[in-house]
Amino acid sequence: LTDHAEPLAGTVSWQQRLEYLRGSSALEGELRPRTSILGEIAAAQGVLVQGARYLASVANRLEGNNTYSDFVTQTAQRRAQLYVGGQDGFLHAFDARSAAETFAFIPSSVLPHLLHSTTQQYRAGDYRMGRPAVADVYDGQQWRTILVSSVGAGGSGLFALDITHPDAIELLWELDEHSSELATQQVKLGYSFAQPSIARLHHGGWAVVTGNGYQAQGSEQGAAALYVIDALKGTLIKSLEVQSDLARSNGLSAPRLADYDGDGVADYAYAGDVHGNLWRFDLLGDGAYGPDSSASGVGYYGAQSGSRSGFKVSYAGKPLFTATTAQGVRQPITAAPSLVAHPTGKGYLVIVGTGQDFELPEGIDPAQLTHSLYGIWDRHTAGQSTGASTVSRAQLALQNITQTTVGVSQDSGESSAARVISNHTVQWHTGFDTSAPIQQRGWVLDLQADGAATGEMLVDNMRSLGSMLLVQTQVSSGSAAQHWLYALNPTTGGATAHQALAIKSATASLLSAIQFTPAASGSGIQRGERAQSFVVQGRDTQVPIAAPPQAIGRQSWRRISND
């Protein structure tokens, strides 16, 4: 809070600035005037924490004891608290009943910026924090609830808090590019807004899994890394580094973890990078059984307490897929992938979208870029060993936006731009015979209006509703602030079989996308007033989303055969 180069440094002491940050308005005018003592929280996604987060039977079986049952009892009356990152670099906690702020945390990497946040030059969003993740984790004796978040725009860092007791929150650890834990690593932590993942891994403990982020030291020539970090200690379990074929700045984005055998332990992680590479990481470790094993135990594909030395980059260190336009231009991947079971019953579809709303190369007009959605078939998801095998765009079935028209809300009568999407069949095997050779490895949908690029891109995570995929895109910042909401069939990338959006058109029988103007917050896919219902919420728009008929009512699960 002291910088003698700052004009007010000689007249305003660091103690006065500290009181200002704590809420004092005595020096507003000399320091930055505020309309609210609380820093701005706009378009942020918070996490509500109250009771235990898992089924007791599943968690007890996972750790081989009944301690989670005790934890469920202990947290049954825990005070509900909302945790959310602010635009000012603070993590805030609010009592869910009274809405009173009960706690705030400033990461160490944000501290050097506190002086600036008191000045007239400060802008809301300069230190926007990432989205926090919350999980219950086992420390070997008892269960604890932890929160992990990236620092976001405030710095290249990551931190974890023990929030088991909402009135006695403790800092567990912090990591940044200067941490001794990363001193020997080639790729350091960069800037990241993504939500980290917290999971039980096959080495026998709980871990935070996250991409290294962007503008990171060591990534200047195309390298990136997936960090596997001890969830309670903050020690680095393993850094899984990848190398792009492009010698320019890179960074790994938000990962999606997969537990394909349903034992509660993550088997694989998928993540994209700025160069458009989609990577898979093997987290089965040395205890991997493989698909034909008769090994006993809860897990089908890997031991629950094996070795971390077997964590590695899948497919011989090569990407599963590289996203390019039809002209061969690379498309960055910055949102976490989504996963759905493959319709043949073998493997999974890894669904990714491309887009980047930061760190664009100089001279690039984002409105002239073409981005796409992809569904890539990962055939080897049951512990098999893999060699280099990268899917190409030429192996994908093509879907396209066939028409842009006017959709009218069936509830309000309001009009919005809407789109019709093709639904071409994907020929997974020659002649649609599953015993024949593989024909296509997935699908692609280019986000183009009438065949022209608009800069429309995906930077938010996708959501599933039954057998339907909901995808929210946005037009680049160089154009009007408009978003699109797509309801797609994830197995084809095309239109669903039913009218998912409650809109109609005189020129089309089935509409698969609607345009909306985002509000300051609370936009996009929101829960509706009825149970298990969703709506598209815009500034002036609210359109119900209908689940597929087969998703209504009781759902059942089955293990997918990999024969």
Helices and strands as residue ranges (DSSP letters): G 7-10, H 14-22, E 47-49, H 56-63, H 67-75, E 81-85, E 91-95, E 101-105, G 108-113, H 114-117, E 133-138, E 143-150, G 152-154, E 157-162, E 170-176, G 180-182, E 197-200, E 206-211, E 223-230, E 236-243, E 256-258, E 268-272, E 277-282, G 285-287, G 308-310, E 312-313, G 315-317, E 321-322, E 338-341, E 348-353, G 366-368, E 372-378, G 393-395, E 396-399, E 401-409, E 415-421, G 430-432, E 442-446, E 448-449, E 452-453, E 463-465, E 468-474, E 483-488, E 503-504, E 513-516, E 524-527, E 534-537, E 542-545, G 549-551
